[in-house]
Amino acid sequence: MGPLLVLADATFAPRSRFPLHAHRDMDILSVVVDGTLTHHGDQAHGASLGPRSAQLISARDGMNHAEGNDTDRPTRMLQLWLRPRAHGGPPAYFARQLAGEGRQLVAGDEGMPLSADARVWWLSLAAGRPEPLTVAPGRQGYLLALSTSLRVTGPRADAGVSLAIGEGLEVGEGELEITPETTGAALWVDLGRE
């Protein structure tokens, strides 16, 4: 879907990790939903991220890293792999902690600059309160229900679509509205069309 190649919803068991491995010419965004994620590698060795925090690895010319859960509790995280618009250059690492409620930009600004044509938001949602979303002309979106079921109305969902926790929906341009069943969160990804 545009520059979004992978969106994985994964849980690390306590005291587990992916071993050291290489990446190149890819933006890799990890968003911690619950627990603690630890990053080791060429960039930001030993960084530790808690709930509602994110890290961006802009691998460019290449970098090595490992990540996992060094705690005694499970860690749930999302990982997005995004194809950059241009290749090459020195690798970079960025991290961000989200604070507050409402719609919060996770990545796609100066503090978490994606090389891909994308922006990623965390949506804190109140039970039964509709949240409007817009997909601009020439763009597309992806919605993921993180911790509440969602009712979606809008383009390609004219009669209404329900998403259970963990389910996602590709959305074309236009206006849509999401209504959460309970207080919870969703992830919204705005993407260019390639």
N, C-alpha and C positions, 0 to 999 in steps of 0.2 A: 504494500500500500504506500505509494510514493516512496520517500526515503526510509520509511520504517520497515526494517527487514525482520526484526524479532521483537516480540513483547512476551517475556516469560514471567510467570507468577510462580515463584519458587520458595520453598521453605528449607532452611538449613537446620538440620538436627543439632542439638547441643554439641559443642566441641568438634565441629566438622568444618571442612573447607575444601574449596577447589584448589588443587596444587598450582604452583607457579606455571604460567602459560603466557604466550605472546599474542599481541593484537597489532594490527597495522591498518591504516586508512579506514578507521571506523570511529564514530562517536558512540560510547557506551555509557548509558545513563542508568544508574542503580538508585532506586527509591526504596527506603526502608519503611515498611508498613508497621511492623511490630518486631521488637527485639533489638539486637545490636549486630551490626555488620562491621567487620574489621578488614582493612585493606593493607596489603603489603606489596611492595614492588619498587620499580624505578622511580616512581613519583609518589610523594606523600606516604612513605613507609610508616606503618603503624597507625594510620588514621582509623578512628573508631566513630561510627555513625549510629545514632539512636533513632527511635520512631520519628516519622515525619521529617527525615533528613535525606539528602541525596548527594551522590558523587557523580561527577562527569569525568570520564577518561576520554580525552581526544587523542587517539593513538597515533595518528598521522604517520611519521616515518617508522614508527614501531616502538613498543614498550612491553615490558614483562610485568605481570602482577599476579597476585593470589588474593582471594577474598574468602571470608568465611565467618563462622560464629564461634567466638572464643568463650562464650558464656554457657551456663547450665540450663538455659531456656531456649526454645525454638526461635528462629528469626525468619520472618516472612519479608520477602523483598520482591520488587519488580525490577526487571532489567530490560531496557530497550536498546536495540542496536540500530543505529541510524547511519545511512550512507551519506558521507560528506559531499558537498558540492565541488570541492577541489581536494586534490590529494597532495601529500607531502608536507614537510615542515616539522618542527620539533614537537614532540608530544607534550601534553599539558594535563594537569589535574586540577579540578575545582570541587568544592564542597559547599553545601548550603543547608542550614537548619530552617525549616518552615515554622513560623510563629503566627498565632492568631487564628481567626476563623475566615470563612468565606472562600473566595477564589484566590489562590496563591500561585504565582509563577514559579515552577520548579526549575525550568531550563529554557534558554532561548533569549537571554538578555546579556548585558555586559558582565554580570557576576557569574553566570553559567552559560558561556557562549557556545552554542551548538554550531558546528560547521555545516550541518544539514539544514535544509529548509523546513524547520519544525519549531514548535513551541509546545511545552508540556506544562499543564496546570494540575494542581491538587485542588479538589473541590470539597470543602467541608459543608455538609448539607444538613439542614434541619428537617425533621420529620414532617412530611406533608407540605412543605413549602416549595413551590415550583422555582426552578433555576433556569433562566433563559441562556441559550448558547447560540452563537452565530457562526456559520461556516461561510466565509467570504467567497465571492466568485473566483473560480480557478483554483480553489482549495478543497480539501477534504478533511474529515475528522474521524477520530476513533475514541469511543467512550468505553470505559471499563468500570464496572460496579465493584468497588473495593470492599466495603463493609456494610452495605445496605442494598436491598433490592430497589430497582429503579423502574419507573413508568416513563417511557419516552414517546413524545409526539412531535411530529415535524416531517421533513423530507424523508421519503422511503420508510416512514413509520406512520402513515396517515391514520390508520385505524388504532394506533397505539401499540407499542411493543413493551414487553416487560423483560427486564434483565435480572437474573438472580445474581447473588454475590459470586464474583469470579467470571461472569459473562461479559462479553464486549459486543460492540456494534459499530460497523463502518457507517459513516454518515456523509451524504453529499451536501453540496452548497445549499444555503438557505437558513431559515430560523428553525430551532427546535427548543423543546422545553423538557426538562427532566424533573420528576417529582420522586423524592425518596420515600420509601415505606417507613423507615425509621431514621433517626439521626445517625449519620455515618459519613462515608467519604466515597468519592469517585475520582478517577484519573481521566483527564481530557487532553487529547493530543491533536493539535492543529498542524496539518501537513500540506506541503505543496504537492502539486501533481507533476510527476516526472515525465 
